[in-house]
C-alpha cells in the first residue's frame, strides 16, 4: 500500500507533468525513439521480405542474419553500438542514435519473418491463375500477394513495435530521453515512486501500442471477420 500511495502522489504532483522532465515530454521522446526504430526496420525488412516471399528463395540466409538481432541481448547490442559510435561518431554517440540502431536490430526479425511467410503463404494456384490472366510478376506481388499477406505483416509489425516500446527504456543508460529516464534516475536517487511511475508509463504505452496495432490488424482482415460472423449467425439460426 505504501508503494501505491507513493505512486499516486507522484502522478498527482503537477511538477511531474510540465517541463523537459515532465511526463508528456518524456512520452514524446519515447514515441520518437520507438517510431524511428520501427520505421527504419520497415524500410529494411519489408522490401527484403516481399522479394524473398515472392521468389520463394533465400529465406534461410535472410532469417538467420536477421535473427542475430534477436539472439544477442539488446543491452549488449547497445553497448557495442555505443562504443563504436563513441570512437567514430562521438557527436552522435549519446542517446538517440545508438538506441535506435539497437532497436532496429530487435525489430527486424518479426517484420521480416511475417512478411515473407505471409507472401509465401498465398495459394500457389491463385498465383498461377493470376499469371495466366496476363499479370506480371510485379502485379502479382503488389495486387495479389501483398493484400492477402497484409494482416500477417501487420502482426509482425505489432510484435516488433511492442518489443521496441518496452526496450526503448535502455536509451536512458546512455544519456538518452524517454520514459526510461524515470527508472534510471529513480534508482540513482533512491526514489521508489519515480521508478514505479516509469515502469507503469512504459507498460501503459506498450499496451496501447498492442491494442492500436491489434485493431489495425483486425481491420485488415475483413474476410476472416465476416466468415466468423457468418458462422455465428448460422449456429444461432440452427
Secondary structure, DSSP 8 states (H G I E B T S, - for coil): -HHHHHHHHHHH-GGGGSSTTSHHHHHHHHHHHHHHHHHHHHHHHHHHHHHHHHHT--HHHHHHHHTHHHHS-HHHHHHHHHHHHHHH-GGG-SSHHHHHHHHHHHHHHHHHHHHHHHHHTS-HHHHHHHHHTT--HHHIIIIIIHHHHHHHHHHHHHHHHHHHHHHGGGGGGGT--STHHHHHHHHHHT-HHHHHHHHHHHHHHHHHHHHHHHHHHHHT-HHHHHHHHHHHHHHHH-
